[in-house]
Amino acid sequence: MSSLEEKGVLDVLEKVSKSVVNISTVKLVHHVFYQTVPVNGMGSGTIVDSKGYILTNNHVIHGAEKIAVTLWNGEVVEGKLVGACTVHDIAVVKVDKEGLTAAELGDSSELRVGQRVYAIGNPFGLAGGPTVTSGVVSAVNRTIESESEMLENLVQTDAAINPGNSGGPLVSLNGKVVAINTAIIPYAQGIGFAIPINSAKDCAGETVKNGVSMRPWLGIIGLSLTEDIARYYNLPAERGVLVTRVVNGSPAENSGIVDGDIILRMDGATLNSVEDLVEEIHQRKVGQKIRVTVLRRGREQVFDVTLSRMS
């Protein structure tokens, strides 16, 4: 990269940094002696609307009694939770201030592996404004399981995402936000994850309108089958979604789907991968009934599932 090109990138990052905020929270918890004590938390946020709407991670503000938002110029304003989208670890916070600098949002469907990206945020709550780390898009469409939930369709990056970076933007070379960083994965070292901005935008729109996301949820963690995987594990199918875990209390568990089932079809549509399954689910609504065909012990079985909203 030439010095002129580098200057252009630095100018872009400086501009985007004005849309990144620090979010401080106070949560009340009960310790072993049944006394209530305040616990401070910290993360980042991304201004997405000049009227004061801010995207952050749900785990950053979950259970918070108070939310304080520090703008790029050091001004501190009170934040109020508009709503949350648990399935994508996204929350929307509103501050009573207009004329803010909103980040320009990109299109995460255009992300390519190897593409240069920058993570902006406030790691560890350090003073002095947002920090920037660089890396590349290592992979897309990742589905991972954290300590408390399952996250789908994530962007994987080697840009450092530390505690405090959660909720900050992952930015492309042209300064557009392509994902929202999350540091919810405690075992991730040298690997960062971010929620694609297209998913975050959909969640934010539903959250502002309804207070919660109305996206349907099946509640399984799965693996896309290939010929090699089927051969290695001696599975009876070479295509489909192998259920590696069923979430407790989920629609999948309530319908009778269990670990080890291979999902072949949904309402007659053939599923060759986890991505196919996610796409089919997102085309449906909360409360809608679907028919899921699985392969269990070499025999096909059909389960009626009523999709619910992830709580």
C-alpha positions, 0 to 999 in steps of 0.5 A: 500500500502506498503512502497516499493509499494509506492516508486515504484509509486512515482518513476513512477510519478517522471518520468512522471512529466518530460513529463509535461510542463507549457503552458503560453499564451498571447491573445489580446482582445478588451475592451469596449473602443475598445482598444486592451489589452493583457490577459495572460492565463495558462495551462499544456501540455503533451509531447507525442513525443521526437521531440517536439509535446505536447498535451494540451486542445484547450481552453488553447491555443484558440486565443493565439497570443504567446505560451510559454512552460516551461519544467520540468527543467525550460527552456522556449521555444516558442510553435507553434500551429499545429492544434486543435480538438475542438470536444475533446478539444484537441490541438497540440503544437510544440516546436523546440527542440528534445530529450524531454522526452515523456510520455508513452501512455496507452489504455483508453479502458481498464479503469475500474471504481474504478481504481487509477489514478493521475492527473499531472499539474500546477494548478494556474501556481504555481512555483516549477514544476508540482503537483500531485493529486490522485483519482479514475476513477469515471465513463467512457463514460460521455457526458457533456456540457460546456459553449461553447461546448459539450464533449463526451466519457469523463473519470470522476475522483475525482482527483482534476483538477484545473485551470492550470491542463488543458492539463496535463496527467491523469496517471495510477499506471504503469505510462501510460497516460490514459487521458488528463485532462480538467478543462473546466467545471466551475461548477465541484466541487469534480468532474474532467473530462479528455479526453480518451487518445485513442480519444486524440491520434486519434485527434492528428494524424489527427491534425498533418496531416491536421491541424484540426480534420476531425471527423464527428459531428452530434450536439446533446446532448442525454440521453440513454433510459432505461425502468425506464427512459421511465416509469418515463417520460412516453416516447413511447420507452424504447430504443434509444437516447432521444435528450435533446438539438440540437446544433445551426447550427449543422447538426442535426438542419439543417436536422430538428431534434429537442429536444425531438426526440428519435433517434432509428436508423442510416442507419438501425442500431439500437441504444440503447444508446448514446455510440451506436450513437457515435460509428456509427458517428465515423465510418463515414466521414465528408460530408457523408450523413446518414439517421436518424430514430426518434420517434416524438409524437409516429410516426417514421420519417426519416431525411437525415443528412449530417455530418460536421466537428465541427468548 
